[in-house]
Amino acid sequence: MPVIGSLCPLGVHLGVKWMTGRGPVPDTGDRQRPSNIRWRIMAILVFVSFVSYLLRGNLSIAGPAMVQDLQLTEVQWGWIMAAFPLGYALFQFPGGYWGDRRGPRFTMAAITIAWAVLIAVTSLTPARDVAPLYLVIGFLLTVQFLVGASHAPVFPIMVAAIERWFPPGGWALPNGLTSAGLTVGLAVTASALPWLIDQYGWRTGFLALAPFAFVAGALWWWYSRDHPADHPGVNTAELTLLTSPAGHRAAEGCTEAAWRRVLKNRDALLVTLSYASMNFVFYVVFSWGYYYMVTVREMGAQEAGFLTSAQWLAGAAGAFTGGWLGDRFCMKYGVRWGCRMPIVIGCSASALLLIGVALHPDAYVAAFMLGACFFFNQFTEGAFGANGAAIGGRHAGAVYGLFNTGANLMGFANALLLSAIAATLGWKVAIASGAAFAMLSVTFIVFSRADMQMDQSD
């Protein structure tokens, strides 16, 4: 039976200690082999993650062609580029809450169809010979804000779906796999879209990507269900696996709105701070890695591009490895430490490697360490998703939406802070500053309790 921590109406943390990590699910006497529908659901989620990053990265790659075609300045293009992250950050938490309330099946299908429609609409941007500048800019600002808002719920909804479709202690690997899917999507976009634009133009290139989102949405709607019990292919043994151990959910009885409980939950806030700190390191590599190698380490553009692609592959490997180990840590040590350990390991290693990047005189060794840093950075992703599922339960989407809000706000802070540090103290200090944020992530996560689930009332 769950252990209730305190009374919700008093506004105090309400939780339950669950999943103590006693090993595999006890034998129920059912000799039936579990079906594997959950892994087919997982495959579709990885494909959706791939498509999300296939479509969301197109504007930055098409930037030079669009700026020239639409006769925009760099400042004007900067405004347009800022619209996506604004919509993306603002709709993380509301999108996750919506996914919890309406269910992953409908919400995921809806946003994927929106991706297809919006990238097609982007291709219809008025040309400058038929529309004035203010209309072109206003059109792109509006569409890109909506693109950001429509992509925002994807990972909170995925965490909600994984919480329903995988057993407690088995959430890290599925979340790691979705992170691996997104890195592959970025890699494909970076190689395929420039060719499409060169051959057919940016408008046709965007239209060529739209069907991927339609396929992802249709596939998810056709095969997925909000709950495993509703899927005709799930047998009794798999359903037993997914609902064990018994009593893992916290008690219900709180009348306060679920979104308010998420925002007040101590553990959700601590993991949000940890995830935001980890993402400072992510943006050091993602936003500044190529620039640092070319301008500071004086590498050739082609060499730096190759190494950047290698970093994304390293990140995919890290996400898979961290997720796989995370689930095994949960089985051996319980959810409380199992959800912490990959983050402690990954962020500690990232901190050491960033210091090495800053101090080592050889550019190629520094590039290798930067790739290794990204491996360990993504090593933590599955565990953060598992924390969202563990703390949130049926509210996992809203909880992970809160995590991702913090992460995206840190991306904004990174853009301002790292450039300011580099300008005043130099790039060695700027790169090494990421190590401090990595250790902040460790500090916050060790004080969180993934084994204390929030009240499950709607």
Secondary structure as the mmCIF struct_conf table of DSSP 4:
data_model
#
loop_
_struct_conf.conf_type_id
_struct_conf.id
_struct_conf.beg_label_comp_id
_struct_conf.beg_label_asym_id
_struct_conf.beg_label_seq_id
_struct_conf.end_label_comp_id
_struct_conf.end_label_asym_id
_struct_conf.end_label_seq_id
BEND BEND1 SER A 6 SER A 6
HELX_RH_3T_P HELX_RH_3T_P1 CYS A 8 LEU A 10
TURN_TY1_P TURN_TY1_P1 GLY A 11 GLY A 11
STRN STRN1 LYS A 17 LYS A 17
BEND BEND2 GLY A 23 PRO A 24
HELX_LH_PP_P HELX_LH_PP_P1 VAL A 25 ASP A 27
BEND BEND3 GLY A 29 GLY A 29
HELX_LH_PP_P HELX_LH_PP_P2 GLN A 32 SER A 35
HELX_RH_AL_P HELX_RH_AL_P1 ILE A 37 ARG A 56
TURN_TY1_P TURN_TY1_P2 GLY A 57 GLY A 57
HELX_RH_AL_P HELX_RH_AL_P2 ASN A 58 LEU A 70
TURN_TY1_P TURN_TY1_P3 GLN A 71 GLN A 71
HELX_RH_AL_P HELX_RH_AL_P3 GLU A 74 LEU A 90
TURN_TY1_P TURN_TY1_P4 PHE A 91 PHE A 91
HELX_RH_AL_P HELX_RH_AL_P4 GLN A 92 ARG A 102
HELX_RH_AL_P HELX_RH_AL_P5 PRO A 104 THR A 122
TURN_TY1_P TURN_TY1_P5 SER A 123 LEU A 124
HELX_LH_PP_P HELX_LH_PP_P3 THR A 125 ALA A 127
TURN_TY1_P TURN_TY1_P6 ARG A 128 VAL A 130
BEND BEND4 ALA A 131 ALA A 131
HELX_RH_AL_P HELX_RH_AL_P6 LEU A 133 HIS A 151
TURN_TY1_P TURN_TY1_P7 ALA A 152 PRO A 153
HELX_RH_AL_P HELX_RH_AL_P7 VAL A 154 TRP A 165
BEND BEND5 PHE A 166 PHE A 166
TURN_TY1_P TURN_TY1_P8 PRO A 168 GLY A 169
HELX_RH_AL_P HELX_RH_AL_P8 ALA A 172 TYR A 200
HELX_RH_AL_P HELX_RH_AL_P9 TRP A 202 TYR A 223
BEND BEND6 ASP A 226 HIS A 227
HELX_RH_3T_P HELX_RH_3T_P2 PRO A 228 ASP A 230
TURN_TY1_P TURN_TY1_P9 PRO A 232 GLY A 233
HELX_RH_AL_P HELX_RH_AL_P10 THR A 236 LEU A 242
TURN_TY1_P TURN_TY1_P10 THR A 243 THR A 243
BEND BEND7 PRO A 245 PRO A 245
TURN_TY1_P TURN_TY1_P11 ALA A 246 GLY A 247
BEND BEND8 ARG A 249 ARG A 249
HELX_LH_PP_P HELX_LH_PP_P4 ALA A 250 ALA A 251
BEND BEND9 GLU A 256 GLU A 256
HELX_RH_AL_P HELX_RH_AL_P11 ALA A 258 LYS A 264
HELX_RH_AL_P HELX_RH_AL_P12 ARG A 266 TYR A 291
HELX_RH_PI_P HELX_RH_PI_P1 TYR A 292 VAL A 296
BEND BEND10 ARG A 297 ARG A 297
HELX_RH_AL_P HELX_RH_AL_P13 ALA A 301 TYR A 333
HELX_RH_AL_P HELX_RH_AL_P14 VAL A 335 GLY A 338
TURN_TY1_P TURN_TY1_P12 CYS A 339 ARG A 340
HELX_RH_AL_P HELX_RH_AL_P15 MET A 341 LEU A 359
BEND BEND11 PRO A 361 PRO A 361
HELX_RH_AL_P HELX_RH_AL_P16 ALA A 363 PHE A 379
TURN_TY1_P TURN_TY1_P13 THR A 380 THR A 380
HELX_RH_AL_P HELX_RH_AL_P17 GLU A 381 GLY A 392
HELX_RH_3T_P HELX_RH_3T_P3 GLY A 393 HIS A 395
HELX_RH_AL_P HELX_RH_AL_P18 ALA A 396 LEU A 425
HELX_RH_AL_P HELX_RH_AL_P19 TRP A 427 VAL A 446
TURN_TY1_P TURN_TY1_P14 PHE A 447 PHE A 447
TURN_TY1_P TURN_TY1_P15 ALA A 450 ASP A 451
STRN STRN2 MET A 452 MET A 452
HELX_LH_PP_P HELX_LH_PP_P5 GLN A 453 ASP A 455
#
